[in-house]
Amino acid sequence: MANFLETDIKFLKGVGEARGRLLASEIEVATFRDLLYYFPFRHIDRSRFYSIAELEGQDLPAIQIKGHFISFREDGEGSRKRLIGVFSDGKRMMETVWFSKIKQFSTLYKPGVEYVIFGKPSSFRSVWSIAHPEVEIYDAEKPPTGFRGVYSLTETMRKRGISTRLLQTLVGNLCSHPLFTSLKETLPAEIIRRYNLMPLKEALFQMHFPADMRSLQRATERMKFEELFFVEAHILRYSMERGAKLPGYVFPSIGEKFNGFYFNVLPFQLTGAQKRVLKEIRADMKTGRQMNRLLQGDVGSGKTMVAFMTMLMAVDNGFQAALMAPTEILATQHFESLRQWADPIGVKVALLTGSTRTRERRAIHEGLLSGEIQIIVGTHALIEDTVQFRQLGLVVIDEQHRFGVAQRAKMWSKNRVVPHVLVMTATPIPRTLAMTVYGDLEVSVIDELPPGRKPVTTLLRFDSNRMEVDRLIVSQLREGRQVYIVYPLISENEKLDLKSLEEGYKRTCETFPSFRVCFVHGRMKPEEKDHQMELFVSGQARIMVATTVIEVGVNVPNASVMVIENAERFGLSQLHQLRGRVGRGADQSYCILMSKAKAGGDTKKRLAIMTETTDGFLISEADMKIRGPGDMEGTQQSGLAFNLRVADLSRDGQILTRAREAALAVLRGNPALLAPGCIPTEPRPGDLTPITVSNEEREIIARELSLRFAKTVDWSQIS
């Protein structure tokens, strides 16, 4: 049966050599299996006929119209030549257009014969037309009924005569093949029973030829579950194998440095969320397996404090710790915070970046080798071969998606035993996406802000409100506060009606002449950028005009106003990160979203969400629903290394949760699916009881995993 599914598509009735090559090159359908799983992206109710009059004022998908051709004519010359047919439904007329096979179509269809045409209508100069419609003779005794799939086609396929109708015919030929009836289940019988899933053969058939909407919904749910089951099994399997392959240092004790800091230096009370996360980290570090944990937390939630206290656990057990940040500005700010906390308890912290001078760099290298430096903060400079440690026990990575995979992996090669890893991100990721993108990491969430923090007031304003915004800025400046003004562009762009930083800087200087203004953008030389940043951080400059380079890693508690020009041009994640630059002190802060009065539907939704909540996790959920998971910031770099055919992470969270619990139960019940010597993780309270499957079912699961993920990277070994 496996051999049947892997049969070359050219051997299917109706395909052959030429079409086989075309299907493989255009839509990666090279085998019978590929075609079966090449599902329609939409289904049309073929029992419904439209009239041409109904098309007015609508943007419709593919539809069908019953009528007859009145005439045909050729138009244009050479490559611009086309065939135009005039089609009537008995009351009104429209056009059908073909750009290829003109001679064939001009003689194929006869005026006066009743046809059904099918395709997506479009209007140009009040004339409706359908390009390359599917055409069939109307049979009053067998009218079109039920739902019909619409498949994604490339322009080359259309020009070569491959239509949705032909693809459906090919799938029909495959489903009527004698061997199709003996198709084996991909999921264990216990899983199908427990989750009441449609059997595979029926689901595949209904995806292409649904009997009704209910059948299509059940088939879609089954195929989504199957897809997510194998995605999660793949991730979880490597996660378990990773734990077996990568022993970790044991940090058995909480010692003098940690306790000294906690009882004598800690500048504020830890939140309940911070305490919970520290307990989770502490439990990881006592297991003898390498910790690989993602720390999610909204801006200002206290992730750096948790990271520092985790570093003290390493130091108390005789190890060194490293914190790697994506920019010099962020690394320097981390260093200043850590040094302020570490000095009173006698812990030596150093900073290593690309700007570190040679003599200082040499001293740092020596201090790391001797163990004198216990905590090092740095940028990409930390991964250089010359940087060696006496005994590196913990690596903290801030904003991991800003580092390449190979760069992160180089840190692990500096030790005989891979150090514990704590990944921090201030970009909240929806739980459904985190389960998949970071599936091999344990996830900790700081979902509580420190006491005394006031939520940032977010306001949506337009150019007509400019004087009101200026008054707010002046009032905050007179109270001693500082202000950010962010623009989407550096220079004016005639094609895009966007505010530019250059004209914005000029206007700001003219509008607020009593206050010093600095500016920062991505094209500046590092030393000039650092100088301008320092003017703002020190308080010499009261207003900073900038592009999104300040999105991450600028911490000025005195800043209380963030103005974002052309806010409609930013995604929700970016807007939330920018807003996080204010509200870091005890004073009330404001985020002003300046936008065009006329904005599209999705833009209005984004801006409305920003004014309604400051919860980064709610915002990220909304962002994913609007934009889809593939557009979420950082996910493409972070590990979504497979394409989902039917499942949608922004909408299928419940199915994902069930698929994950099922995959975990199957792996725990069948250690043979894991690498030799790997012991599955123990069930936790509330987990599904391990499910034992038959030898045949186990072989099928192993084969499916191999087929589906043969080309993907083993992210668990390098994240």
C-alpha positions as CSV (number, residue, x, y, z in Angstrom):
1,M,0.0,0.0,0.0
2,A,2.9,2.4,0.8
3,N,4.3,1.6,-2.6
4,F,0.9,2.4,-4.2
5,L,0.9,5.9,-2.7
6,E,4.5,6.5,-3.7
7,T,3.8,5.6,-7.3
8,D,5.0,8.2,-9.8
9,I,2.1,10.5,-10.8
10,K,2.8,9.9,-14.5
11,F,1.3,6.4,-14.2
12,L,-2.1,7.7,-13.1
13,K,-4.8,7.5,-15.8
14,G,-5.0,10.9,-17.5
15,V,-1.5,12.2,-16.6
16,G,1.4,10.7,-18.5
17,E,5.0,12.0,-18.9
18,A,4.4,15.6,-19.9
19,R,1.7,16.3,-17.4
20,G,3.6,14.4,-14.7
21,R,6.6,16.7,-15.1
22,L,4.3,19.8,-15.1
23,L,2.5,18.8,-11.9
24,A,5.8,18.0,-10.1
25,S,7.4,21.3,-11.1
26,E,4.5,23.6,-10.6
27,I,2.7,22.3,-7.4
28,E,5.1,19.5,-6.2
29,V,2.6,16.8,-7.0
30,A,5.0,14.0,-7.9
31,T,3.3,10.9,-6.5
32,F,-0.2,9.5,-5.9
33,R,0.1,10.5,-2.3
34,D,0.9,14.1,-3.2
35,L,-2.2,14.3,-5.3
36,L,-4.5,12.8,-2.7
37,Y,-3.2,15.4,-0.2
38,Y,-3.4,18.3,-2.6
39,F,-6.7,19.5,-1.2
40,P,-9.0,22.2,-2.7
41,F,-8.6,25.6,-1.0
42,R,-12.3,26.3,-1.4
43,H,-15.5,24.5,-2.2
44,I,-18.3,25.8,-4.3
45,D,-22.0,24.8,-4.0
46,R,-22.6,23.5,-7.6
47,S,-26.3,23.2,-7.0
48,R,-26.5,27.1,-7.2
49,F,-26.7,28.9,-10.6
50,Y,-26.0,32.7,-10.7
51,S,-27.6,35.1,-13.2
52,I,-25.4,37.7,-14.8
53,A,-27.5,40.4,-13.2
54,E,-26.5,39.1,-9.7
55,L,-22.9,39.9,-10.3
56,E,-23.3,43.7,-10.0
57,G,-21.6,45.1,-6.9
58,Q,-20.2,41.8,-5.6
59,D,-16.7,40.3,-5.4
60,L,-17.6,36.7,-5.9
61,P,-15.5,33.6,-5.8
62,A,-15.8,31.0,-8.6
63,I,-19.4,30.6,-9.7
64,Q,-21.5,28.9,-12.4
65,I,-23.9,30.4,-14.9
66,K,-26.2,28.5,-17.3
67,G,-26.7,29.8,-20.8
68,H,-25.4,29.7,-24.4
69,F,-22.7,31.3,-26.6
70,I,-23.8,33.9,-29.1
71,S,-20.6,34.5,-30.9
72,F,-16.8,34.3,-30.8
73,R,-14.2,36.7,-32.1
74,E,-10.4,37.0,-32.0
75,D,-8.8,40.2,-30.7
76,G,-5.2,41.4,-30.7
77,E,-2.0,40.1,-32.4
78,G,0.9,37.9,-31.6
79,S,1.4,37.3,-27.8
80,R,-1.5,39.6,-27.1
81,K,-4.0,37.6,-29.2
82,R,-7.1,36.3,-27.4
83,L,-10.4,34.7,-28.0
84,I,-13.5,36.4,-26.7
85,G,-16.8,34.6,-26.5
86,V,-20.1,36.4,-25.9
87,F,-22.2,34.4,-23.4
88,S,-25.9,34.9,-22.5
89,D,-28.0,33.6,-19.7
90,G,-31.2,34.5,-21.6
91,K,-31.5,38.0,-20.1
92,R,-28.0,39.6,-20.0
93,M,-24.7,39.0,-21.7
94,M,-21.1,38.7,-20.5
95,E,-17.7,37.7,-22.0
96,T,-15.5,34.7,-21.7
97,V,-11.8,35.1,-22.5
98,W,-9.1,32.6,-23.6
99,F,-5.4,33.6,-24.0
100,S,-4.2,30.3,-25.2
101,K,-5.4,27.3,-27.4
102,I,-7.5,29.9,-29.3
103,K,-8.1,27.7,-32.4
104,Q,-9.1,24.8,-30.2
105,F,-11.7,26.7,-28.2
106,S,-13.0,28.7,-31.2
107,T,-14.3,25.4,-32.7
108,L,-15.0,23.5,-29.5
109,Y,-18.1,25.3,-28.3
110,K,-21.1,25.8,-30.6
111,P,-23.5,28.8,-30.5
112,G,-27.0,27.8,-29.4
113,V,-26.0,24.8,-27.3
114,E,-26.8,25.1,-23.6
115,Y,-23.7,25.1,-21.5
116,V,-22.6,25.7,-17.9
117,I,-19.6,28.0,-17.5
118,F,-17.7,28.0,-14.2
119,G,-15.0,30.5,-13.0
120,K,-14.3,33.7,-11.1
121,P,-16.0,36.7,-12.6
122,S,-14.4,40.1,-13.0
123,S,-15.6,43.5,-14.3
124,F,-13.8,46.0,-16.6
125,R,-15.6,49.1,-17.9
126,S,-19.0,47.7,-16.8
127,V,-18.4,44.5,-18.8
128,W,-18.4,41.2,-16.8
129,S,-16.0,38.4,-18.0
130,I,-14.6,35.1,-16.9
131,A,-11.1,34.2,-18.0
132,H,-10.5,30.6,-19.1
133,P,-13.8,29.3,-17.7
134,E,-14.6,25.6,-17.3
135,V,-17.3,24.8,-19.8
136,E,-19.5,21.7,-20.0
137,I,-22.8,20.9,-21.8
138,Y,-25.8,21.3,-19.5
139,D,-27.6,18.0,-18.9
140,A,-31.1,18.6,-17.6
141,E,-31.3,15.0,-16.4
142,K,-28.0,15.2,-14.5
143,P,-27.6,18.9,-13.4
144,P,-24.6,19.8,-11.3
145,T,-25.2,19.1,-7.6
146,G,-23.3,19.2,-4.3
147,F,-20.0,20.8,-3.5
148,R,-17.1,21.0,-5.9
149,G,-13.5,21.8,-4.9
150,V,-11.5,24.7,-6.3
151,Y,-7.7,24.0,-6.5
152,S,-4.8,26.4,-6.5
153,L,-3.4,26.5,-10.1
154,T,-0.4,28.4,-11.5
155,E,-0.6,30.5,-14.6
156,T,1.6,27.9,-16.4
157,M,-0.8,25.1,-15.5
158,R,-3.7,27.1,-16.9
159,K,-1.9,27.8,-20.1
160,R,-1.0,24.1,-20.5
161,G,-4.7,23.1,-20.1
162,I,-4.7,22.0,-16.5
163,S,-7.9,23.2,-14.8
164,T,-9.7,22.6,-11.5
165,R,-12.0,20.3,-13.5
166,L,-9.1,18.3,-14.8
167,L,-7.5,18.0,-11.4
168,Q,-10.7,16.8,-9.9
169,T,-11.0,14.2,-12.7
170,L,-7.5,13.0,-11.9
171,V,-8.3,12.7,-8.2
172,G,-11.4,10.8,-9.2
173,N,-9.3,8.4,-11.2
174,L,-7.1,7.9,-8.2
175,C,-10.0,7.3,-5.8
176,S,-11.5,4.7,-8.2
177,H,-8.2,2.8,-8.4
178,P,-8.7,-0.8,-6.9
179,L,-5.8,-0.3,-4.4
180,F,-7.4,2.9,-3.0
181,T,-10.0,0.8,-1.1
182,S,-7.3,-1.0,0.8
183,L,-5.6,2.3,2.0
184,K,-4.2,1.8,5.5
185,E,-5.0,4.2,8.4
186,T,-2.3,6.6,9.4
187,L,-3.6,7.1,12.9
188,P,-4.0,4.3,15.6
189,A,-7.5,2.9,16.0
190,E,-7.5,4.1,19.7
191,I,-6.9,7.7,18.6
192,I,-9.7,7.5,16.0
193,R,-12.1,6.1,18.5
194,R,-11.1,8.4,21.4
195,Y,-11.5,11.6,19.3
196,N,-14.4,10.4,17.1
197,L,-12.4,11.0,13.9
198,M,-13.6,10.2,10.3
199,P,-11.7,7.2,8.8
200,L,-8.9,8.2,6.5
201,K,-10.3,6.8,3.2
202,E,-13.6,8.6,3.8
203,A,-11.9,11.8,4.9
204,L,-9.7,11.9,1.8
205,F,-12.6,11.3,-0.5
206,Q,-14.8,13.9,1.2
207,M,-12.1,16.5,1.1
208,H,-12.2,16.3,-2.7
209,F,-15.9,15.3,-3.3
210,P,-17.9,16.3,-0.2
211,A,-21.5,15.0,0.0
212,D,-22.6,18.0,2.0
213,M,-21.2,20.7,4.3
214,R,-21.3,18.5,7.4
215,S,-19.2,15.8,5.7
216,L,-16.7,18.4,4.5
217,Q,-16.4,19.8,8.1
218,R,-15.8,16.3,9.6
219,A,-13.3,15.4,6.9
220,T,-11.4,18.7,7.4
221,E,-11.3,18.2,11.1
222,R,-9.9,14.7,10.6
223,M,-7.2,15.9,8.2
224,K,-6.2,18.9,10.5
225,F,-5.9,16.5,13.4
226,E,-3.7,14.1,11.5
227,E,-1.5,16.9,10.2
228,L,-1.0,18.4,13.7
229,F,-0.6,15.0,15.3
230,F,2.4,14.2,13.2
231,V,3.8,17.8,13.6
232,E,3.6,17.5,17.4
233,A,4.9,13.9,17.4
234,H,7.9,15.0,15.3
235,I,8.7,17.9,17.7
236,L,8.0,15.9,20.9
237,R,10.1,13.0,19.7
238,Y,13.1,15.1,19.1
239,S,12.5,16.9,22.4
240,M,12.6,13.6,24.3
241,E,15.6,12.4,22.4
242,R,17.4,15.7,23.0
243,G,16.9,15.2,26.8
244,A,18.5,11.8,26.5
245,K,21.4,12.9,24.3
246,L,22.2,16.1,26.1
247,P,23.0,15.6,29.8
248,G,23.2,18.8,31.7
249,Y,25.1,20.1,34.7
250,V,23.4,19.6,38.0
251,F,23.0,22.7,40.1
252,P,22.2,21.2,43.5
253,S,22.4,24.2,45.8
254,I,21.0,27.7,46.3
255,G,24.0,29.4,47.9
256,E,25.5,32.5,49.3
257,K,25.3,34.8,46.2
258,F,21.6,34.0,45.5
259,N,20.5,34.3,49.1
260,G,22.7,37.4,49.7
261,F,21.0,39.1,46.7
262,Y,17.5,38.0,47.5
263,F,17.5,39.0,51.2
264,N,19.8,42.1,51.1
265,V,19.9,43.6,47.6
266,L,16.7,42.8,45.7
267,P,15.3,46.3,45.0
268,F,11.6,45.2,44.9
269,Q,9.4,42.3,45.8
270,L,9.2,39.6,43.2
271,T,5.8,39.0,41.6
272,G,4.1,35.7,42.0
273,A,4.8,35.0,38.3
274,Q,8.5,35.6,38.8
275,K,8.7,33.3,41.8
276,R,6.8,30.6,39.9
277,V,9.2,30.8,36.9
278,L,12.3,30.7,39.2
279,K,10.9,27.5,40.8
280,E,10.4,26.0,37.3
281,I,14.0,26.9,36.3
282,R,15.3,25.5,39.6
283,A,13.5,22.2,39.1
284,D,15.1,21.9,35.6
285,M,18.6,22.5,36.9
286,K,18.4,19.7,39.4
287,T,17.4,16.9,36.9
288,G,20.8,16.2,35.3
289,R,19.3,17.0,31.9
290,Q,20.1,20.2,30.0
291,M,17.5,22.9,30.6
292,N,16.1,24.3,27.4
293,R,13.4,26.8,28.5
294,L,11.7,29.7,26.8
295,L,10.9,32.7,29.1
296,Q,8.0,34.7,27.7
297,G,7.1,38.0,29.3
298,D,5.5,41.2,28.3
299,V,7.6,44.4,28.2
300,G,8.5,45.5,31.7
301,S,7.5,42.2,33.3
302,G,10.8,41.5,35.0
303,K,12.5,38.9,32.7
304,T,15.9,40.4,33.2
305,M,15.6,40.0,37.0
306,V,14.6,36.3,36.6
307,A,17.6,35.8,34.2
308,F,20.0,37.4,36.7
309,M,18.8,35.3,39.6
310,T,19.1,32.2,37.4
311,M,22.7,33.2,36.7
312,L,23.3,33.4,40.4
313,M,22.2,29.8,40.7
314,A,25.0,28.9,38.2
315,V,27.6,31.0,40.1
316,D,26.7,29.5,43.5
317,N,27.4,26.0,42.0
318,G,30.8,27.0,40.6
319,F,29.8,27.8,37.0
320,Q,29.9,30.9,34.8
321,A,26.9,32.4,33.0
322,A,26.6,34.4,29.7
323,L,23.9,36.7,28.5
324,M,23.8,37.3,24.7
325,A,21.8,40.2,23.3
326,P,21.2,41.2,19.7
327,T,22.5,44.8,19.8
328,E,25.2,46.7,21.6
329,I,22.6,49.1,23.1
330,L,20.7,46.3,24.6
331,A,23.8,44.4,25.8
332,T,25.1,47.6,27.5
333,Q,21.8,48.2,29.2
334,H,21.7,44.6,30.5
335,F,25.3,45.0,31.7
336,E,24.5,48.2,33.6
337,S,21.5,46.5,35.3
338,L,23.4,43.3,36.2
339,R,26.5,45.1,37.5
340,Q,24.3,47.3,39.7
341,W,22.8,44.1,41.2
342,A,26.0,42.0,41.3
343,D,28.5,44.5,42.8
344,P,27.0,44.4,46.3
345,I,27.3,40.6,46.5
346,G,30.8,40.4,45.0
347,V,30.0,38.9,41.6
348,K,32.2,40.0,38.7
349,V,30.3,41.0,35.6
350,A,32.0,42.0,32.3
351,L,30.7,43.4,28.9
352,L,32.1,42.2,25.6
353,T,30.9,43.7,22.3
354,G,32.3,44.6,18.9
355,S,33.3,48.0,20.3
356,T,35.4,46.6,23.2
357,R,39.0,47.8,22.9
358,T,41.8,45.3,22.3
359,R,43.5,45.7,25.7
360,E,40.2,45.3,27.6
361,R,39.1,42.4,25.3
362,R,42.4,40.6,26.2
363,A,41.7,41.0,29.9
364,I,38.2,39.7,29.5
365,H,39.4,36.6,27.7
366,E,41.8,35.9,30.5
367,G,39.2,36.5,33.2
368,L,36.8,34.1,31.5
369,L,39.5,31.4,31.2
370,S,40.6,31.8,34.8
371,G,37.0,32.0,36.1
372,E,37.5,35.4,37.7
373,I,34.7,36.8,35.5
374,Q,31.5,34.9,36.6
375,I,29.0,36.6,34.4
376,I,29.6,37.9,30.8
377,V,27.2,40.1,28.9
378,G,27.7,40.5,25.2
379,T,26.6,40.5,21.6
380,H,27.7,38.3,18.7
381,A,31.2,38.9,20.0
382,L,30.6,36.1,22.5
383,I,30.5,33.5,19.8
384,E,34.0,34.3,18.5
385,D,36.4,31.3,18.7
386,T,38.8,33.3,20.9
387,V,36.2,33.6,23.7
388,Q,36.7,30.5,25.9
389,F,35.3,29.8,29.4
390,R,36.6,28.0,32.5
391,Q,33.2,26.4,33.0
392,L,30.2,27.8,31.2
393,G,27.0,26.5,32.9
394,L,24.3,28.8,31.7
395,V,23.5,30.8,28.5
396,V,20.7,33.3,28.4
397,I,19.7,34.5,25.0
398,D,17.6,37.7,24.7
399,E,15.3,37.9,21.6
400,Q,16.5,34.7,20.1
401,H,14.9,35.2,16.7
402,R,17.4,38.0,16.1
403,F,20.2,35.5,16.1
404,G,20.9,32.9,13.3
405,V,20.7,29.2,14.1
406,A,24.4,28.7,13.4
407,Q,25.3,31.7,15.7
408,R,23.4,30.2,18.6
409,A,24.9,26.8,18.0
410,K,28.4,28.1,18.3
411,M,27.8,29.0,21.9
412,W,27.2,25.4,22.8
413,S,30.5,24.2,21.3
414,K,32.4,26.1,24.0
415,N,31.8,23.4,26.5
416,R,32.2,19.6,26.8
417,V,28.7,19.5,28.3
418,V,26.1,21.7,26.7
419,P,25.2,24.5,29.1
420,H,21.7,25.2,30.3
421,V,19.8,27.5,28.0
422,L,17.2,30.2,28.9
423,V,15.7,32.0,25.9
424,M,14.0,35.3,26.7
425,T,11.5,37.1,24.4
426,A,9.5,40.2,24.9
427,T,7.4,39.4,21.9
428,P,4.5,37.5,23.4
429,I,3.7,34.4,21.2
430,P,0.2,32.9,21.2
431,R,0.2,29.6,23.1
432,T,-0.8,27.6,20.0
433,L,2.1,29.0,18.0
434,A,4.6,28.6,20.9
435,M,3.6,24.9,21.2
436,T,4.7,24.5,17.6
437,V,7.5,27.0,17.0
438,Y,9.1,26.3,20.4
439,G,7.8,22.8,20.8
440,D,11.1,21.4,22.0
441,L,11.4,24.1,24.7
442,E,9.6,24.1,28.0
443,V,7.7,27.4,28.2
444,S,7.6,29.7,31.2
445,V,5.4,32.8,31.2
446,I,5.6,35.9,33.3
447,D,2.1,37.1,33.1
448,E,2.2,39.7,35.9
449,L,3.6,43.2,35.9
450,P,5.6,44.5,39.0
451,P,3.5,46.4,41.5
452,G,3.3,50.2,41.0
453,R,3.3,50.1,37.2
454,K,0.5,52.0,35.6
455,P,-0.9,50.7,32.3
456,V,0.1,52.9,29.4
457,T,-2.9,55.0,28.1
458,T,-3.1,54.4,24.3
459,L,-4.9,57.0,22.1
460,L,-5.8,56.9,18.4
461,R,-5.4,60.3,16.8
462,F,-5.5,61.8,13.3
463,D,-3.8,64.8,11.7
464,S,-6.8,66.9,12.6
465,N,-5.9,66.3,16.3
466,R,-2.2,67.4,15.9
467,M,-2.5,70.5,18.1
468,E,-4.1,68.3,20.9
469,V,-1.1,65.9,20.7
470,D,1.4,68.7,20.7
471,R,-0.2,70.1,23.9
472,L,0.1,66.7,25.6
473,I,3.8,66.5,24.6
474,V,4.5,70.0,26.0
475,S,2.7,69.3,29.3
476,Q,4.8,66.1,29.8
477,L,8.0,67.9,28.8
478,R,7.3,70.7,31.3
479,E,6.9,68.1,34.0
480,G,10.4,66.9,33.3
481,R,9.5,63.9,31.2
482,Q,10.9,62.7,27.9
483,V,9.2,61.8,24.5
484,Y,9.8,59.4,21.6
485,I,8.4,60.2,18.2
486,V,8.7,57.2,15.7
487,Y,8.5,57.4,12.0
488,P,8.3,54.5,9.4
489,L,10.8,56.1,6.9
490,I,14.1,57.9,7.0
491,S,13.6,60.0,3.9
492,E,10.4,61.1,2.1
493,N,9.1,58.7,-0.4
494,E,6.9,60.2,-3.1
495,K,5.2,56.9,-3.9
496,L,4.2,56.3,-0.3
497,D,2.3,59.0,1.5
498,L,4.2,58.4,4.8
499,K,5.8,60.8,7.3
500,S,9.5,60.7,7.1
501,L,12.0,61.0,9.9
502,E,13.9,63.9,8.3
503,E,10.9,66.1,7.9
504,G,9.6,64.9,11.3
505,Y,12.9,65.9,13.0
506,K,12.7,69.4,11.4
507,R,9.1,69.9,12.5
508,T,9.8,68.7,16.0
509,C,12.7,71.1,16.4
510,E,10.5,74.0,15.2
511,T,7.4,73.0,17.3
512,F,9.4,72.4,20.6
513,P,12.3,74.9,20.3
514,S,12.9,75.0,24.1
515,F,13.8,71.3,24.2
516,R,16.8,69.5,22.8
517,V,15.9,66.9,20.1
518,C,18.1,63.9,19.1
519,F,17.5,61.4,16.3
520,V,18.3,57.8,15.6
521,H,17.9,55.6,12.5
522,G,19.3,52.3,11.1
523,R,21.6,53.8,8.5
524,M,23.7,55.8,11.1
525,K,27.2,54.7,12.0
526,P,27.3,52.8,15.3
527,E,29.3,55.5,17.1
528,E,26.9,58.2,16.0
529,K,23.9,56.2,16.9
530,D,25.4,55.5,20.3
531,H,26.1,59.2,20.8
532,Q,22.5,60.2,20.0
533,M,21.2,57.4,22.2
534,E,23.4,58.6,25.1
535,L,22.0,62.1,24.8
536,F,18.5,60.7,25.4
537,V,19.4,58.2,28.1
538,S,21.4,60.8,30.0
539,G,18.4,63.3,29.8
540,Q,20.4,65.9,27.8
541,A,18.0,65.4,24.9
542,R,14.3,65.5,25.9
543,I,12.8,64.3,22.6
544,M,14.0,61.4,20.5
545,V,12.9,61.2,16.8
546,A,13.6,57.7,15.6
547,T,12.7,54.8,13.3
548,T,11.9,51.4,14.7
549,V,15.6,50.8,15.8
550,I,14.3,51.7,19.3
551,E,11.7,48.9,19.1
552,V,13.8,46.7,21.4
553,G,16.4,47.5,24.0
554,V,16.0,51.1,25.0
555,N,15.2,51.6,28.7
556,V,14.6,55.2,29.8
557,P,12.2,55.2,32.8
558,N,11.7,58.9,32.5
559,A,10.2,58.7,29.0
560,S,6.4,59.0,29.3
561,V,5.1,59.6,25.7
562,M,5.5,57.5,22.6
563,V,4.1,59.0,19.4
564,I,3.9,56.6,16.4
565,E,3.4,58.4,13.1
566,N,1.6,56.4,10.3
567,A,0.7,53.8,12.9
568,E,-1.4,52.1,10.2
569,R,1.9,51.0,8.6
570,F,3.0,48.9,11.6
571,G,2.0,45.4,12.7
572,L,0.4,44.8,16.1
573,S,3.6,43.2,17.4
574,Q,5.7,46.2,16.4
575,L,3.2,48.7,17.9
576,H,3.2,46.8,21.2
577,Q,7.0,46.7,21.3
578,L,7.2,50.4,20.6
579,R,4.6,51.1,23.3
580,G,6.7,49.1,25.7
581,R,9.5,51.8,25.6
582,V,7.3,54.0,27.8
583,G,5.5,53.1,31.1
584,R,8.8,51.9,32.6
585,G,8.6,54.3,35.5
586,A,5.9,55.1,38.1
587,D,4.4,58.0,36.2
588,Q,1.4,57.8,33.9
589,S,2.5,57.2,30.3
590,Y,0.9,57.7,26.9
591,C,1.1,56.1,23.5
592,I,-0.3,58.1,20.7
593,L,-1.1,56.3,17.5
594,M,-1.2,58.8,14.6
595,S,-3.1,57.5,11.6
596,K,-4.9,58.4,8.5
597,A,-8.6,59.0,9.1
598,K,-9.4,56.6,6.2
599,A,-8.0,53.2,6.9
600,G,-8.9,49.7,5.8
601,G,-10.7,47.0,7.8
602,D,-7.7,45.1,9.1
603,T,-5.9,48.4,9.9
604,K,-8.9,49.6,11.9
605,K,-9.0,46.3,13.8
606,R,-5.3,46.5,14.7
607,L,-5.4,50.1,15.9
608,A,-8.6,49.4,17.9
609,I,-7.0,46.4,19.6
610,M,-4.1,48.6,20.7
611,T,-6.4,51.1,22.3
612,E,-8.4,48.4,24.1
613,T,-5.7,46.3,25.8
614,T,-2.1,46.4,26.9
615,D,-1.9,42.6,27.3
616,G,0.7,41.4,24.9
617,F,-0.6,37.9,24.8
618,L,-4.1,39.1,23.8
619,I,-2.5,41.3,21.2
620,S,-0.4,38.5,19.8
621,E,-3.5,36.2,19.5
622,A,-5.3,39.0,17.6
623,D,-2.3,39.6,15.5
624,M,-2.1,36.0,14.4
625,K,-5.8,35.9,13.6
626,I,-5.5,39.0,11.4
627,R,-2.1,38.2,9.7
628,G,-1.7,34.4,10.1
629,P,1.1,32.5,11.8
630,G,3.6,32.8,8.9
631,D,3.7,36.6,9.3
632,M,4.2,36.7,13.0
633,E,7.5,38.4,13.8
634,G,10.4,36.0,14.1
635,T,8.5,32.8,13.4
636,Q,10.1,32.1,10.1
637,Q,13.6,32.2,11.7
638,S,12.5,30.5,14.9
639,G,11.4,27.1,13.7
640,L,8.2,26.9,11.8
641,A,10.1,24.6,9.4
642,F,7.2,22.8,7.8
643,N,4.2,23.8,5.7
644,L,0.7,23.2,7.0
645,R,-1.7,22.0,4.2
646,V,-5.0,22.2,6.0
647,A,-4.4,23.3,9.7
648,D,-4.3,27.0,10.6
649,L,-2.5,27.7,13.9
650,S,-4.4,31.0,14.3
651,R,-7.8,29.2,14.3
652,D,-7.2,25.5,15.2
653,G,-5.9,25.9,18.8
654,Q,-8.3,23.3,20.2
655,I,-7.4,20.7,17.5
656,L,-3.7,21.4,18.1
657,T,-4.1,20.8,21.9
658,R,-5.9,17.5,21.3
659,A,-3.4,16.4,18.7
660,R,-0.5,17.2,21.0
661,E,-1.9,15.3,23.9
662,A,-2.5,12.3,21.6
663,A,1.0,12.4,20.2
664,L,2.5,12.6,23.7
665,A,0.4,9.7,24.9
666,V,1.5,7.6,21.9
667,L,5.2,8.4,22.3
668,R,5.1,7.6,26.0
669,G,3.3,4.3,25.3
670,N,5.7,3.3,22.5
671,P,9.4,3.9,23.3
672,A,10.3,2.1,20.1
673,L,9.3,5.2,18.2
674,L,12.2,7.0,19.9
675,A,15.9,6.7,19.4
676,P,17.6,3.7,21.1
677,G,18.2,4.3,24.8
678,C,15.8,7.2,25.0
679,I,13.3,7.1,27.9
680,P,10.0,8.9,27.3
681,T,9.1,11.7,29.7
682,E,6.9,10.8,32.6
683,P,3.2,11.8,32.5
684,R,2.2,14.8,34.5
685,P,-1.1,15.2,36.4
686,G,-3.9,15.8,33.8
687,D,-1.9,14.2,30.9
688,L,-3.5,11.5,28.8
689,T,-2.7,7.9,29.9
690,P,0.1,6.5,27.6
691,I,-1.4,4.7,24.6
692,T,0.2,1.4,23.4
693,V,-0.3,0.7,19.6
694,S,0.2,-2.5,17.6
695,N,3.4,-3.2,15.7
696,E,1.7,-2.4,12.4
697,E,0.4,0.9,13.7
698,R,3.8,1.8,15.1
699,E,5.5,1.1,11.8
700,I,2.9,3.3,10.0
701,I,3.5,6.2,12.4
702,A,7.3,5.9,12.0
703,R,6.9,5.8,8.2
704,E,4.6,8.9,8.2
705,L,7.1,10.8,10.4
706,S,9.9,9.9,8.0
707,L,7.9,10.9,4.9
708,R,6.6,14.2,6.3
709,F,9.7,15.5,7.9
710,A,12.6,14.0,6.0
711,K,13.7,17.5,4.8
712,T,13.3,19.5,8.0
713,V,16.0,20.6,10.3
714,D,16.4,19.0,13.8
715,W,15.7,22.2,15.6
716,S,15.8,20.6,19.0
717,Q,19.5,20.2,18.7
718,I,20.3,23.8,17.9
719,S,17.7,26.0,19.6
